[in-house]
Amino acid sequence: MLVRHVSWDLTADVVVIGYGGAGPVAAVTAAEHGAEVLVLEKQPKETHHTNTSMAGGSFITPLDAKSALEYAKALYRIGAEDISWTDDAVLRSFAEYAATGKDWIEARGGSVFLSPGPVDYLHLPGAATIPRHCFKGLGVGLARFLDDQVRAKGIPVLYEARATHLIANVRGRVIGIEARVRQDGQEQRLRIGASRGVVLASGGFEYDEQTKLQYLRVYPAYSTGTEANTGDGLRMAIEVGAQLWHMNCLSACMMFKFPDFPMAFSTDYPGRSQKRYARGEEAIPTVSGHIIVDRDGKRFTSENLNGRAAYYELPCFDTHRLIYPRVPSYMIFDRRRLENGPLASVTAGPTGPVRLYEWSADNSVELEKGWIKTANSVRDLARGIGVPPANLERTVRNFNRYCLQGNDPEFGRKPAELIPLDSRPYCAVALWPGTPATVGGPRRNSKGQIVSASGHPIPGLYGCGELGSIYGMLCPGPGGNLAQCFASGRIAGDSVMKERTRVRQ
Ligand SMILES: Cc1cc2nc3c(=O)[nH]c(=O)nc-3n(C[C@H](O)[C@H](O)[C@H](O)COP(=O)(O)OP(=O)(O)OC[C@H]3O[C@@H](n4cnc5c(N)ncnc54)[C@H](O)[C@@H]3O)c2cc1C
C-alpha cells in the first residue's frame, strides 16, 4: 500500500509481525540496541501456539563459522559450479550468527542439552563439526524462554492483531503497517508507524492451499504446525514488490493426516521417541519393523529415510494413469510396532508438549477411529486400503526374505532395520507429503533486508524465520530451522537498528 500522507494510530521504532521464534529474537535484539519495539501477533494470547512452540526444540550449534559455511555451501550448490539455492553472502552471515546461537541463548539464561544425532548429510564438508542441542522443555520450553526475554525488556505484544498490509511512502520505503486488531469483541483497523523498519516474522504458508498448489512440487501437502501460518507475510511482501525464493522447497517430510483432525502428525516409525527424549539418550535401535509402499503396494525407497527430504520421493507423476502413485503412500507394519508406543511423535507437533491431541499410548483410540487399518492377512489389509493385494503380498514376502538373509538387495535397508512383518494383525496408515515448515517466501540479503525483483533492498523491510528462509531444497536436518530463527532474528534486529534513515512520524 503506497501512501502520501498517513495518520498513525500507534508508532514504534520497530514493528515486528509474528510472535513465534524469529519474531521475539528480532524484537529482543532490536530492544537491546535501544529501539522501542512493538510486536503484533494475530492469535489470541490464551490459545497461542506456533511452529516454534510445537517444535522438537533442537537446533544446530556449529562449532565454528568456517565449517558451518563450508557445509551450507555444499548443501546449496547444485550441479553447475556457480549455481546455488542461496548466495554465499547470505550463507556467510547465517554461519557467523549460527555459530554463536547457543551462546546467545545461554547468556540470557536459556537451558539446553546436547541432542543425540548429528546433522543430515554427514558426508558433506564441515558436517562433522555441527552438533545439535535441544531446548529444555522442547519447543514449549523455547517459546517460554523467548516470552520471558520479551517481557523482561518490557516489549509490548499486541495479540489478536493481524497485520494485513505494509505501508510504503512514495519513495517505496516501508514506513508502517495496517492491521486488524480485535479488542473487547470488536475488530478495528489500525495503522502503525515504524520509524526504523518493519520485521516480517509471520512464519510460512503451511495452511495456504492456493500457494501450496501453485508452488510446491506435489499437492496436497500437510503440516504438523500451527494453522495460523497462512502465508500473510508472503502476500504483504509481494504487495510491495518483493522477490521470492525457495518456493518449491520444504523441510520435506512424509506424515500422517486424517480428515477429522486439522493438523498432520509427525511420524515415529520405530516407536522410540518417548524413551529417547525422556532419558536424553541416543536413539535406541528399531525393534518393531515397518516398510513404506506406494498405491501399487510396492516399496520405492529405503525406509531408512532422510526425514527432511523424504517428500521429494513423492512427486513422481504417472502420465498414463494421471495419478501420483506415491500419494498417499502407506506405512505397513505388524503387531510388534503397534505395541511399541504411539505411532505419532510425542515430542513435537499437535501430539507434542502443546498437547492439542493426546495420541493413545497403545494406539487403541486411533485404531477405533479407523486411522490405523488392520487385518489378519496381508491380502485383506491390501483390500482394506485399496492397493493391489497380490503386489502387497509379494512385497511383504520379499521383504521378509531379505530379513532372513540380513540383506535388502532392492533398497539397501540397514540390517538392524530388517525385521520381518509376520505377527498379526497387519496394519497400515496412509503417509502424505507434508512439512513442519515451508521455506519459501521473500528473498533476503545478508543483512536480513527483503529485496525487490531487481535485487535491491526494499528500504525499511526485514524478514526472518521460516518466511523466506535461507534454506533451499535440503535442510540440515532436525535443528536447521530453529538455528535459523535465532540467526535471522538477530540479523534482522541488528540491521534494523543500523538503518541510517529514520522516518519522522
Ligand atoms: C512439529 C514441528 C516440529 C519441529 N521441530 C523442529 C526442531 O526440532 N528443530 C528445528 O530447527 N525446527 C523444527 N521445526 C521447524 C521450526 O519450528 C520452525 O521453522 C520455526 O519455529 C519457525 O519460526 P517462525 O518464528 O518463523 O514461525 P512461527 O513460530 O510459526 O511463528 C509465526 C507467528 O506469526 C504469527 N502470524 C502469522 N501471520 C500473522 C499476521 N498476519 N499478523 C500477525 N501475526 C501473524 C503466527 O500466529 C505465529 O505466532 C518444527 C516445526 C514443527 C511444526
The ligand as an ORCA input file, in Angstrom:
! r2SCAN-3c Opt
* xyz 0 1
  C       6.028    -30.270     14.618
  C       7.230    -29.421     14.331
  C       8.486    -29.808     14.811
  C       9.597    -29.032     14.511
  N      10.797    -29.355     15.088
  C      11.870    -28.593     14.839
  C      13.100    -28.828     15.523
  O      13.199    -29.645     16.436
  N      14.172    -28.078     15.153
  C      14.085    -27.108     14.189
  O      15.082    -26.483     13.883
  N      12.919    -26.805     13.603
  C      11.813    -27.517     13.915
  N      10.621    -27.197     13.334
  C      10.555    -26.028     12.443
  C      10.600    -24.761     13.280
  O       9.871    -24.947     14.446
  C      10.028    -23.564     12.511
  O      10.625    -23.438     11.258
  C      10.261    -22.269     13.297
  O       9.834    -22.426     14.614
  C       9.532    -21.126     12.627
  O       9.604    -19.999     13.448
  P       8.953    -18.642     12.946
  O       9.178    -17.662     14.006
  O       9.440    -18.341     11.584
  O       7.401    -19.018     12.782
  P       6.321    -19.441     13.883
  O       6.972    -19.986     15.095
  O       5.332    -20.320     13.214
  O       5.634    -18.076     14.270
  C       4.893    -17.327     13.328
  C       3.940    -16.444     14.105
  O       3.419    -15.446     13.234
  C       2.044    -15.279     13.538
  N       1.401    -14.662     12.383
  C       1.134    -15.204     11.174
  N       0.553    -14.317     10.372
  C       0.446    -13.156     11.080
  C      -0.098    -11.864     10.795
  N      -0.660    -11.571      9.628
  N      -0.056    -10.914     11.760
  C       0.466    -11.169     12.998
  N       0.977    -12.405     13.314
  C       0.979    -13.368     12.361
  C       1.574    -16.686     13.847
  O       0.358    -16.700     14.542
  C       2.741    -17.201     14.670
  O       2.582    -16.872     16.029
  C       9.474    -27.899     13.682
  C       8.208    -27.485     13.236
  C       7.088    -28.225     13.579
  C       5.738    -27.760     13.122
*
